C-alpha cells in the first residue's frame, strides 16, 4: 500500500509541474506573438485539449467544455473556427488541472484499469505518463518559440506548486 501512495504523490507532483510549465509559457507569451504564424495560441490549445481528453476516464464519453469544440478530432487537421484568447486557454488549463486532481487518489486497481480508444489500449497509469510526455513535448516547443521571439523562456519547474 505504501508503494502506491508514493507513486500517486510522485505522479501528481510531476504531472502538476508539467501543467505549471505550460501555464508559465502561456503567461510569458507577449500579446503580439499570441496569434501569429507560430500559432502559439493554437499549440497551447492543442496541448490542453489532448490533456483533457487523456485525463478522461471514459474517452468515448469525452466532451470539451464550452467554448471549445471537437476540432482536434478533425482528420484534415483543421484548426478551430476562431482564435482562442489567452484567458480562455488559461481557464481551460485550470479546468484540466482540476480534472487531474481528481486522479490524485489513484488506487492500484484504478492505475491498472484500461484506457481504450480507437487507437490506444493503455493502463490508466500509462495514459497519465503518455499525457505528461505530450505536455512536455509542447512546452518545449512553446519555450523554443519564446526563445526565438523574445529571447526568454520560463524556468524549469521541478515539482507542482502546491
C-alpha positions in Angstrom: 0.0 0.0 0.0 2.8 2.4 0.8 4.3 2.0 -2.7 1.0 3.1 -4.3 0.9 6.2 -2.1 4.5 7.1 -3.2 3.5 6.5 -6.9 0.4 8.7 -6.6 2.3 11.5 -4.9 5.1 11.4 -7.5 2.7 11.3 -10.4 0.8 14.3 -9.2 4.0 16.2 -8.3 5.3 15.7 -11.9 2.0 15.9 -13.8 1.2 19.2 -11.9 4.7 20.5 -12.6 4.1 19.9 -16.3 0.9 21.8 -16.2 2.7 24.6 -14.3 5.3 24.8 -17.0 2.7 25.0 -19.7 0.9 27.8 -17.7 4.2 29.7 -17.3 4.9 29.6 -21.1 1.3 30.8 -21.9 1.7 33.7 -19.4 5.1 34.7 -20.8 4.0 34.9 -24.5 3.6 38.6 -25.4 0.3 39.6 -26.8 1.9 40.4 -30.2 3.0 36.8 -30.5 -0.2 35.1 -29.4 -1.8 34.9 -32.9 1.0 34.8 -35.5 2.3 32.2 -37.9 4.0 30.5 -35.0 0.5 29.6 -33.7 1.3 30.0 -30.0 -2.4 30.1 -29.2 -3.2 27.0 -31.2 -0.3 25.0 -29.9 -1.4 25.9 -26.4 -5.0 24.9 -27.1 -3.9 21.7 -28.8 -1.9 20.6 -25.8 -4.7 21.4 -23.4 -7.4 19.8 -25.5 -5.4 16.5 -25.6 -4.5 16.8 -21.9 -8.3 17.0 -21.1 -9.0 14.1 -23.4 -6.3 11.8 -22.0 -7.5 12.7 -18.4 -10.9 11.3 -19.3 -11.7 8.0 -17.6 -14.1 7.1 -20.4 -12.6 8.6 -23.6 -15.7 7.7 -25.7 -17.7 10.0 -23.5 -15.3 12.9 -23.7 -16.7 16.4 -24.3 -14.6 19.5 -24.1 -16.0 22.4 -22.1 -17.6 25.4 -23.9 -16.4 27.3 -26.0 -14.1 24.6 -27.1 -15.1 22.2 -29.9 -14.0 18.8 -31.2 -11.9 20.4 -33.8 -8.8 18.4 -32.7 -10.6 15.3 -33.9 -10.9 16.6 -37.4 -8.8 14.2 -39.6 -8.0 17.1 -42.0 -6.1 19.0 -39.3 -8.5 21.9 -39.5 -8.0 24.4 -36.7 -10.8 25.8 -34.6 -13.0 28.4 -36.3 -11.6 31.2 -34.2 -8.5 32.1 -32.2 -9.0 31.4 -28.5 -8.0 34.1 -26.1 -5.3 33.7 -23.5 -7.9 33.9 -20.8 -9.9 31.1 -22.4 -6.9 29.0 -22.8 -5.8 29.6 -19.2 -9.3 28.8 -18.0 -9.2 25.5 -19.9 -5.8 24.7 -18.4 -7.3 25.3 -14.9 -10.2 23.0 -15.8 -7.6 20.3 -16.7 -5.7 20.9 -13.5 -8.9 20.3 -11.5 -9.6 17.2 -13.6 -6.1 15.9 -12.9 -6.5 16.5 -9.2 -9.5 14.1 -9.2 -6.9 11.4 -10.1 -4.7 12.1 -7.1 -6.5 9.3 -5.2 -5.5 6.6 -7.7 -5.8 3.1 -6.3 -3.7 0.2 -7.7 -6.9 -1.1 -9.3 -7.6 2.2 -10.9 -4.0 2.5 -12.2 -4.3 -0.9 -13.8 -7.7 -0.2 -15.4 -7.7 0.1 -19.2 -7.9 3.4 -21.1 -9.1 2.4 -24.5 -10.0 4.4 -27.6 -9.8 3.5 -31.3 -6.0 3.6 -31.5 -4.7 3.2 -27.9 -5.1 0.5 -25.3 -3.2 1.6 -22.2 -3.4 1.2 -18.5 -4.6 4.4 -16.8 -1.2 4.8 -15.3 0.4 4.6 -18.8 -2.1 7.1 -20.3 -1.1 9.5 -17.4 2.6 9.1 -18.3 1.8 9.4 -22.0 -0.2 12.6 -21.3 2.7 14.1 -19.3 5.1 13.4 -22.1 2.7 15.1 -24.6 2.5 18.2 -22.4 6.3 18.4 -22.0 6.8 18.0 -25.8 4.6 21.0 -26.4 6.0 23.0 -23.5 9.4 22.6 -25.2 8.0 23.9 -28.5 6.4 26.9 -26.8 9.7 27.6 -24.9 11.6 27.4 -28.2 9.2 29.9 -29.8 9.6 32.2 -26.8 13.4 32.0 -27.1 13.2 32.7 -30.8 10.9 35.7 -30.4 11.7 37.3 -27.1 14.9 35.5 -26.1 13.4 34.3 -22.8 11.6 31.3 -21.6 10.1 30.2 -18.3 12.3 28.4 -15.8 12.1 24.7 -15.2 9.5 23.6 -12.6 10.8 20.6 -10.6 7.6 19.9 -8.6 4.0 21.1 -8.6 3.5 24.5 -6.8 1.0 23.1 -4.2 
